[in-house]
Amino acid sequence: MGSNQKSTYSFKLRNPKLGLIKGLISDVKKIRRNNFCVKYGDLLTIMNTEVDAWAIFTLAQFYDPPLQCFTFQDFQFEPTLEEFSHIADIGIKDEVPNTGLGEFPTHQQIGSPIHLDKAKVKANLRPKGDTLGFTLKFLVGKASDFKSKEDWIASNDVLALILYGIVLFPNIDDFVDMTAIRIFLLKNPISTFLADVYHSIHWRNEKNGGMIQCCAPLLYKWFLSHLPSE
């Protein structure tokens, strides 16, 4: 007789380097952080979440590809839009989410929300792999410049773009790619969070392991919310 035991897969997590980003906010007063949260949700808490990778690896073992949920012995459960919205403290807009289709935004459309003129965007939008984007070093430099001038709105806007590319939708190390930029411009990320988690977990199960490439802190906080608090 064959065994019904499910194979154990070997997973990895992308572990972004956050030292430069945390340096931007290490000396920022509480009121400035609160202003950031009002506009962009609880992204700073998500960034600072210490993820137990083994908890994510264990959770991923229970993913059921045919049912597209996590199946345990006595129950099934899966993340929802409402749960992610609550954790990130970001509302769900009644708008079309990012689809990855359509034309790229113009240099003006990219630069306006982060207070850069189109010439600066054009000069610093670089190719990496098969996409365009900004290096983390460039964006941190701009956020630091705005911070030194006490232009807190501009500094926060650039910081938010950094978090979108490095923490929320990581793809390439130390690089904010065009996908993250487009999601940032739409300012309606929750449905994309959910799709990203499902896609990454489903894909890695189909491939019997590998890199889980989604917002690990968000997934981890969601998982913890279903466990006993003590």
N, C-alpha and C positions, 0 to 999 in steps of 0.2 A: 504493500500500500504506500502511496506517495504521501509526503508530508504536506499539511495545509499551512505550515508556518511561512509567513511572508519573509522574503529576503531582506537583509539589512543593507541599506545603501550608505555610501560614504559621501557626506556633504561638506562643503566649505562655505564660509561667509566672506563677502568682501568687507574688509576692515579699513575704512578710510582714515587717513591721518588728519586729526582735528586740531593739532597744536596751533596752527596759524589762525584758524577760525576762533578758537577759544581765546586767543590773545586779543582779538578785536573787542571782546566783551568783558574781559577780566576786570577792568576798572570802570565799567559803565555803571552809573547809578541806577538804583532800582526803578526810579520813575521812567528812565529811558528804556529799560527792559520792558516795563509795563506798556509803554507806548508801542513798542515793537509787537508785543503780544496782541494788543487791540487790533492791529492791522493785519498781522500774519498768523495769528493763532499761537499755539503752544509749541512752536518749532524748537525753541531753545531747550525745553525740557526733553523733547525727543532726541535732540542732539546729545544731551548730557546723560542719556540713559545708558547705564552699563549693561550690555547684553551678555547673558550667559549663552554662549554659542551652543553648548550641549543641549540646552533646553530647546533651541530652534531645531537642532539636528534630530532630537527625539520626536518633536512634534511632526517634523517632515516625514518620519517613518510611518506615521499613521494616515498619511494622505491617501485617499481612495480615488484614483484617476477616473474610473467610470462614473462615480457619483459626484466627483468634484467637491469633496468635503473631507474633513478629518473624521475617520471612523474608528471609534474605540469599541471595546467589548459590548458595552451596554447603551451607547448613545453615539450620535453624530453631531458635529457642529462645524460652523464655518464663519469667517468674519463677514460683517455686513457694512453697508455704507454708513448706517447710523452709528455703529460702534466706532468706526474709524473717525467719523466726524466728531464724535464726543471726545475721543482720545486726543486728536490733534487740535480740538477747539476751533475747527474751521467749518463753516456752514456749507451746505450743498446747494449750489445755484441751479436754478431751472434753466440750464443752458447746455448746449452740446459740449461734451468733454473733449479732451485731446484725442484725436484719431490718428495722428501721424501722417495725415493726408493733406493735400493742398500745397500751395506755394509757401516757401520760406518767408518769414517776416522780413521786412525791409530793415536796413540799418537804422532808419529813423524810428521805426516801431520797436526795435530792440533797445535803442539808446534812451528813448524818452522816459520809460519807467525807472531807469537807473541813473538818470541825470548825466548822460554822456551824449555828446553831439555825434552825428552820423560819421564824421571823419574819424573820430576816436574809435568808434565801433568798427569801422571798415579796416582801420590799421591794426586792430588787435584781435579780430575774429580769425582764428587760425584753424587750419585743417589738422585733424588727428584721427588716424584710422580712416574710416569712411564717413566722417562727420565733421562739421564745423563747431567751433565753440570758443570759450575763453579759458585761459589757464587760470588755475587757482591763484597763482602768484599775482597776476594782473588784477584780478578782482579784489583780492585782499589789499593790494596797494591802493586801489581807488577808494575802498571803504575806509582805509586808514587816513587818506588825504581828506576825505569829507569829515571824518571824526576830528582831525586836528583843527579843522576850520569850524568845528561845532555845528556843522550842518547835519543834524541828527536824522532828519528825514531821508536825506540822500544816503547817509551811511547805513541806515536800516534797510533801505530798498536794495542796496548792493548786497548786504549781508543776507537778506532773504533769498536773492538769486543764488548766492553761494550755497546756502542750505538746500535749496531745491536740487542743485546739481551734484553736491558732494554727499549729502545725507539722505535725502528723500528719494532721489532717482539716480543712484550711482551707476555709472557705466564705465568710465575711464578714470583711472587714478589721477587726482589733482587736476581735473578738467571738467568744466561745466559744458556739456554738449548741447547741441541744438534741440534735442528732445526736451531736456530740462528747461531750456530757455522758452520754448513754446508753451509748456505747461505753466510756467511762471507768468507768462503774458496773459494767459486765459484766467488765471487766479480762481480756478475751480478744480483743485487737485484730487479731491476725495475719490471720485470714481476711478481715476487713473491709479491712485494708491491700490485700490482693491484689485483692479485688473492686473497690475504689476505683480502683486503678491500671488494671485492665482496662477498667472502665466509662469512665474519663476518656479514655484513649487511644482506645478504640473509638469513643466518641461524637464526639470531635474529628475522627477520620478520616472518620466518616460525614458530618460537617458540613464536610469539606475545610479543617480548620484551626480556630483559636480557642484559648481558654484551657484548658490542661491543668491541671486542678484536682485534684491529689492530692498525696501527700507526695513532693515532688520530691527531697529529700535521700535518702530511702530508695530510690527508683527509680534515682537516680544512683549510689549506692553499689553497688546490685545490678549495674548496667551495668558499672561499673569492675571488679567482681569477675570479669568474663568477658573482660577485656582484658589484654594482657601487662603485667606490673608495671613494666617498664623502658621 
